[in-house]
Amino acid sequence: MRIYQTATIVEERLTGFQSPCSEFAEKPLSLDEKFGLGNPSLFFVQVENDFPQLGIQKRDWLLIDLARKPRKMSLVVTIAEDEVKVFKGLVEIPELEDVRVGVVTTIIRDYR
């Protein structure tokens, strides 16, 4: 699996005359705000294998939160050196120094 850190998005600036109705317009969809991508405990992993029992397909993107505690039906990810494992539910995870444990918060699938 490939691990990617999130990038910060530069703030958009408007120039020129704005419409008087602009104060009633909806804000544009921001994936940063929706998923909290500025949080340093979040990162993406692209899956290289299928996990049909977990609902994960090859080339899916997993958004993993290292700060979140696993719950009963959570998808839990352990990262040790170059090995990434995915589990469902609360599992016994060894308390090692070099093992990071996170919870999958979002699965992004490309249907092209």
Secondary structure, 3 states (H helix, E strand, C coil): CEEECCCCCCCCCCCCCCCHHHHHCCCCCCHHHHHCCCCCCEEEEECCCCEHHHCECCCCEEEEECCCCCCCCCEEEEEECCEEEEEECCCCCCCCCCEEEEEEEEEECCCC
